[in-house]
Amino acid sequence: MASKPFTPHPYQLDIIEFVTGNARCSVWAGMGTGKTVSTLTALEHLSLVEEVYPALVLAPLRVARTTWPDEVAKWVHTEHLRIVPVTGNVKQRLTALAKPADVYTTNYEQLPWLVEHYGDHWPFKTVVADEQTRLKSYRTRQGSKRAKALAQVAHTQVSRFIGLTGTPSPNGLADLWGQTWFVDRGERLGRTYSAFEARWFSKGWDGFSVSPLPTAQKEIESRLKDVCLTVTGLPVDEPIVNNLYVELPTDARETYDAMEKEMFMEIEEFGVEALNAAAKTMKLLQLANGAAYIDDKQNWREVHDEKIEALRSVIEEAAGAPVLVAYHFKSDLARLRAAFPKARVLDADPATIREWNEGRIPLLLAHPASAGHGLNLARGGNILAFFSLNWSLENYMQIIERIGPMRQKQEGLDRPVFVHHIMARDTVDYMVLERLKSKRTVQEILLEAMERKREAPGG
């Protein structure tokens, strides 16, 4: 895909200006608001007047491995940046670190190893903590190993620290101290967590639980306003669409490529018009999702869990907000229920819809065909994740409409709707999404894909 010019929205300009003007800061903005490209743009601006590279991006594994590299390649002004994911086993991580780059990305779990590996020779001028809430457990004398490792270098060897999150306090104000410490070393909220707690919280009757004092919210916000930017006022007229890409593991990729080649050969031999073209892609869609049917009795085996993990990251970023998940195959449903035991399935029982709209179901699994006309799920949530994509444009539009912007307004809710497409890279998922966006026929999409394969090197 060719890179394109970046034309930022006003709130993205706010992010760029804020990050550029603050050597240590946090940006609180939801998924789909452009935090990644805005941060990259700010770093590019800063690189003209100071040394910001090499930069280290900390993120969940999938985000470190694919989202940041994809974002760099997407825009004309960042495509020149050399970006290297530092993931995998020790040998793979060392190989990655040996490559010259402007930006290195790694998952939080690698922090203790990374800090130990470099010792007193920490090379990263800038640290970007994507999903900064991963640092919320930090305490000066305890906390997670990864946060404690980062604390060893955060204020002594890092010139710029940028925190990014859509949910700064998913479990309340108490979550803010650990994250903010990496910004100001306790200057605003207290040098220790105990001091923070004593200033703005009261002990419960059991002597252990705490609750914020009536003035806590306002006072804490006031103290953080110069180092934290909150992005609000997102557009609600159209859903905010976010494509999440996963990589097929090696074995799954080999199986997929062989099945795709066989499908194209069959279509070419018998003529695409003479076949049900969409049906010919079903096994590929199943495999992209993570399961493969092994016989005509709908028995299947799991071949990868990449989409499961991507969905898990969506749920984590939602931080307790309900998520509606669209699936297509029975194998999808079985695997989703196994991975998320507390999930509920949308059925004909009116109680299910009522409980969802009352906010009592955190994760609702729905087949798009079951979310038909007239069903209103808007009060229950504004986040929809497509674990599976399928060729039916009607079903696709119908399930979005169940929580869509118009439904939100009808419920008196002024909030954006987020639609996440979880897609396996270089699979039929791309073709299906092209069909849904362009409304072209399945035959046209498949024939075009076949032509691209023939023209590709080695095709």
Residue pairs with C-beta under 8 A, 6 or more apart in sequence:
1 73
1 74
3 73
3 74
3 75
3 76
3 79
4 74
4 75
4 76
5 75
5 76
5 77
6 37
6 41
6 75
6 76
6 77
6 78
8 16
8 34
8 37
8 38
8 41
9 34
11 29
11 33
11 34
11 231
11 232
11 233
11 234
12 33
12 34
12 37
12 38
14 229
14 231
15 27
15 29
15 33
15 34
15 35
15 38
15 39
15 42
15 229
15 231
16 38
16 41
16 42
16 45
18 25
18 27
18 229
19 25
19 27
19 38
19 39
19 42
19 43
19 162
20 42
20 45
20 46
22 226
22 227
23 159
23 160
23 161
24 160
24 161
24 162
24 182
24 183
24 184
24 227
25 161
25 162
25 163
25 183
25 227
25 228
25 229
26 132
26 162
26 163
26 164
26 165
26 168
26 179
26 180
26 183
26 224
26 227
26 228
26 229
27 35
27 38
27 39
27 162
27 163
27 164
27 165
27 228
27 229
27 231
28 165
28 166
28 168
28 228
28 229
28 230
28 231
29 35
29 164
29 166
29 229
29 230
29 231
30 166
30 231
30 234
30 416
30 418
31 166
31 242
31 314
31 317
31 418
31 420
32 240
32 241
32 242
32 416
32 418
33 166
33 231
33 234
33 240
35 130
35 164
35 166
36 67
36 68
36 71
36 130
36 164
37 71
37 74
37 75
37 78
39 128
39 162
39 164
40 71
40 72
40 75
40 78
40 81
40 103
41 75
41 77
41 78
43 52
43 53
43 55
43 126
44 77
44 78
44 81
46 52
46 160
47 53
50 159
51 125
51 159
52 125
52 126
52 159
52 160
53 102
53 103
53 125
53 126
54 101
54 102
54 103
54 104
54 123
54 124
54 125
54 126
55 102
55 103
55 104
55 124
55 125
55 126
55 127
55 128
56 103
56 104
56 105
56 106
56 124
56 126
56 127
56 128
57 64
57 68
57 103
57 104
57 105
57 106
57 127
57 128
57 130
58 64
58 105
58 106
58 107
58 108
58 111
58 127
58 128
58 129
58 130
58 134
58 150
59 67
59 68
59 105
59 106
59 107
59 108
59 130
59 131
60 107
60 108
60 130
60 131
60 134
60 313
60 316
61 87
61 107
61 109
61 309
62 244
62 246
62 306
62 309
62 310
62 313
63 105
63 130
63 131
63 313
64 85
64 86
64 87
64 105
64 106
64 107
64 130
65 85
65 87
65 105
65 107
65 247
66 85
66 245
66 246
66 247
66 425
67 244
67 245
68 83
68 85
68 103
68 105
68 130
69 83
69 85
69 105
70 245
71 78
72 78
72 79
72 81
72 83
72 103
73 79
81 102
81 103
82 99
82 100
82 101
82 102
82 103
83 101
83 102
83 103
83 104
83 105
84 96
84 97
84 99
84 101
84 103
84 104
84 105
85 96
85 104
85 105
85 106
86 93
86 96
86 97
86 104
86 105
86 106
86 110
86 114
87 93
87 96
87 106
87 107
87 110
88 96
90 113
93 106
93 110
93 113
96 104
97 104
97 117
104 124
106 114
108 134
108 146
109 146
111 145
111 146
111 147
111 149
111 150
112 145
112 146
112 148
112 149
114 149
115 122
115 149
115 150
115 152
115 153
116 149
122 153
122 157
122 158
124 157
124 158
125 158
125 159
125 160
126 158
126 159
126 160
126 161
126 162
127 150
127 154
127 158
127 160
127 161
127 162
128 162
128 163
128 164
129 135
129 150
129 161
129 162
129 163
129 164
129 182
130 164
131 164
131 165
131 316
131 317
132 163
132 164
132 165
132 168
132 179
132 182
133 165
133 167
133 168
133 170
133 175
133 179
133 319
134 146
134 147
135 146
135 147
135 150
135 163
135 178
135 179
135 182
136 175
136 176
136 178
136 179
137 143
137 144
137 147
137 178
138 144
138 147
138 148
138 150
138 151
138 178
138 179
138 181
138 182
139 178
139 192
139 193
140 151
140 181
140 186
140 191
140 192
140 193
143 178
147 178
150 182
151 181
151 182
154 161
154 182
155 185
161 182
161 183
163 179
163 182
163 183
165 179
166 317
166 319
167 317
167 318
167 319
168 175
168 176
168 179
168 228
169 175
169 176
170 319
170 320
171 320
172 212
173 200
173 201
173 212
173 216
173 217
173 220
174 197
174 201
174 210
174 212
176 189
176 220
176 224
177 189
177 190
177 193
177 196
178 193
180 186
180 188
180 189
180 224
180 227
180 228
181 189
183 227
183 228
184 227
185 191
186 192
186 195
188 223
188 224
188 227
189 196
189 220
189 223
189 224
190 196
190 199
197 210
200 212
200 213
200 215
200 216
200 219
200 220
201 210
201 211
201 212
201 213
201 216
202 210
202 211
202 213
203 209
203 210
204 210
204 211
234 240
234 416
235 416
236 405
236 408
236 409
236 414
236 415
236 416
236 417
237 405
238 405
239 384
239 400
239 404
239 405
239 416
239 417
239 418
239 419
240 416
240 417
240 418
240 419
241 419
241 420
241 421
242 418
242 419
242 420
242 421
243 420
243 421
243 423
243 433
244 310
244 313
244 314
244 420
244 421
244 422
244 423
245 423
245 424
245 425
246 306
246 307
246 309
246 310
246 422
246 423
246 424
246 425
247 306
247 424
247 425
248 256
248 288
248 304
248 306
248 424
248 425
248 427
249 304
249 306
251 303
252 287
252 290
252 303
252 304
255 287
255 292
255 303
256 284
256 287
256 288
256 427
259 283
259 284
259 287
260 284
260 428
263 280
263 281
263 283
263 284
264 449
264 450
264 453
266 275
266 280
267 275
267 277
267 280
267 446
267 450
268 450
272 443
272 446
272 447
273 443
277 442
277 443
277 446
278 391
278 442
280 446
281 391
281 428
281 431
281 432
281 442
281 446
283 292
283 293
284 427
284 428
285 328
285 329
285 388
285 389
285 390
285 428
285 429
285 432
286 292
286 293
286 300
286 329
286 331
287 303
287 427
288 307
288 423
288 424
288 427
288 428
288 429
289 307
289 328
289 329
289 331
289 332
289 387
289 388
289 424
290 302
290 303
290 304
290 305
290 306
290 307
290 308
290 335
291 300
291 301
291 302
291 303
291 329
291 331
291 332
291 335
292 300
292 301
292 303
293 299
293 300
293 331
294 300
294 301
298 330
300 331
302 331
302 335
305 335
305 339
306 424
307 387
307 422
307 424
308 335
308 336
308 339
310 422
311 325
311 336
311 339
311 385
311 387
311 422
312 339
314 323
314 383
314 385
314 420
314 422
315 323
315 340
315 363
318 383
320 362
321 381
321 382
321 383
322 356
322 359
322 361
322 362
322 363
322 364
322 380
322 381
322 383
323 362
323 363
323 364
323 381
323 383
323 384
323 385
324 364
324 366
324 377
324 380
324 381
324 383
324 384
324 385
324 399
324 402
324 403
325 336
325 343
325 363
325 364
325 365
325 366
325 384
325 385
325 386
325 387
326 366
326 367
326 368
326 384
326 385
326 386
326 387
326 388
326 399
327 333
327 336
327 365
327 366
327 367
327 387
327 388
328 367
328 368
328 388
328 389
328 390
329 388
332 387
332 388
333 345
333 365
333 367
336 343
336 365
336 387
337 343
337 345
337 365
340 363
342 362
342 363
343 362
343 363
343 364
343 365
344 352
344 355
344 356
344 361
344 363
344 364
344 365
345 352
345 364
345 365
345 366
346 352
346 353
346 356
346 364
346 365
346 366
346 367
346 370
346 371
347 370
352 361
352 364
353 375
353 377
355 361
356 364
356 377
356 380
356 381
357 376
357 377
357 378
357 379
357 380
358 379
358 380
359 380
361 380
364 377
364 380
364 381
366 399
368 390
368 392
368 395
368 396
368 398
368 399
369 392
369 395
371 377
371 398
371 399
371 402
372 398
373 398
375 402
376 402
376 407
376 410
376 411
377 402
377 403
377 407
378 402
378 403
378 404
378 407
378 408
378 410
378 411
378 413
379 411
379 413
380 403
381 403
382 403
382 408
382 413
382 415
382 416
382 417
382 418
383 403
383 417
383 418
383 420
384 399
384 400
384 403
384 417
384 418
384 419
384 420
385 419
385 420
385 422
386 419
386 420
386 421
386 422
387 422
389 396
389 421
389 423
389 429
389 432
389 433
389 436
390 396
390 432
391 432
391 435
391 442
393 435
393 436
393 439
396 436
400 417
400 419
401 407
403 417
404 417
405 416
405 417
408 414
408 415
408 417
421 429
421 433
423 429
423 430
423 433
431 445
431 446
431 449
434 440
434 445
435 441
435 442
435 445
452 459
453 459
